[in-house]
Amino acid sequence: MKSNSNRGILFFSVFLRCALFVFLLADFVVAGQKMTLKLKSQVIVVGPNVKLTEICTILPNDAALLRRLDKIILGRAAPPGESKEISRSLIKMNLRRTGMYDRLGAITGPRTVRVKTAQKDITRVKIEDAVAQFIGSKMPDRAVEWRFDYSRIAEKIAGPVHPFEFKIRLQNSRLNKGHTTFEVRIMADGKTVTRTKVSGILRTFENVAIAAKELSRGQVLQPGDMLTKKMETTYLAGDPLLTLGGEKPLESRVRIPAGKIITRKMIMASPAVRKGERVVLEIVAGNVALRTRALSQQNGALHENIRVWMQDTRKILKGEIIAKGLVRVEL
């Protein structure tokens, strides 16, 4: 019984050694065997890159070899819906770069492979949503309503099958009212996949002050002279006046027709002294002060310096307006 048991153990040990030898021999044969790349005439890839294993069939079908070849990138894929060609020379160059050229036995099939990138249509609605979000981020003032009227936009563009994001760029340095052009980029893995241009008119609407009646030049504005109304300010030159507000009285610089939007360029603070107005001139020299009459040579607000003409001496002095109708000159 003991002899039979020893024979069984010996036979099993010999069997294991033979099996291990056959396995190592097969692995050595496969490792030393040259590979053959059978190119396909046309393939469709998802992108954003083109792998060697996507454009050909590889023999022998060894798992370790396929894992190494699967890491070889032949370049960027074409934009979605478009094609590019991969040549044999490009394949050999990448095999040399990765140290796999010595394993190459032969390349069969066509001279070049046409590689088309799969596409997923991006509709106009999605493009408009992306542009609207961008404009909204650039116009945080909720008091200003806006509308973008498109003059140029694609009904759909070819996008990637894998996840992507929009990136909007202005054609100009900043967002302006009126005609505006955007560049819409489709980004995947931090790189631009495709792009399109969008143009249109950015229209703005604000609650602004308009003239309730015709205002003459130099007229001091009263609350009843203005109405607040929502108006389009797209092509308005200058900043619109929203309310009278403030403590200083305002007056019109120019004639303002009824119904016209009032801008800040059209008005100014009412001067404390007007040109040609007779003022009290206070001349101070040390502790001595003298008051006389003078004629203003220009308009001026409180604490501004203006020129005045002394009628008795016919001299022009420059002094500070310290009160309405009162100018002080320090000698």
Secondary structure, DSSP 8 states (H G I E B T S, - for coil): -HHHHHHHHHHHHHHHHHHHHHHHHHHHHHHHS-EEEEE-SEEEE-SSEEEHHHHEEEES--HHHHHHHTT-EEEE--STT-EEEEEHHHHHHHHHHTT-GGGEEEEES-SEEEEEE--EEEEHHHHHHHHHHHHHHH---TTSEEEEEEEE--SEEEE-SS--EEEEEESSSS--SEEEEEEEEEEETTEEEEEEEEEEEEEEEEEEEEESS-B-TT-B--GGGEEEEEEE-TT-SS-B-----SSS-EEESS-B-TT-B-BGGGEEE--SB-TT-EEEEEEEETTEEEEEEEEE-S-B-TT-EEEEEETTTTEEEEEEEEETTEEEEE-
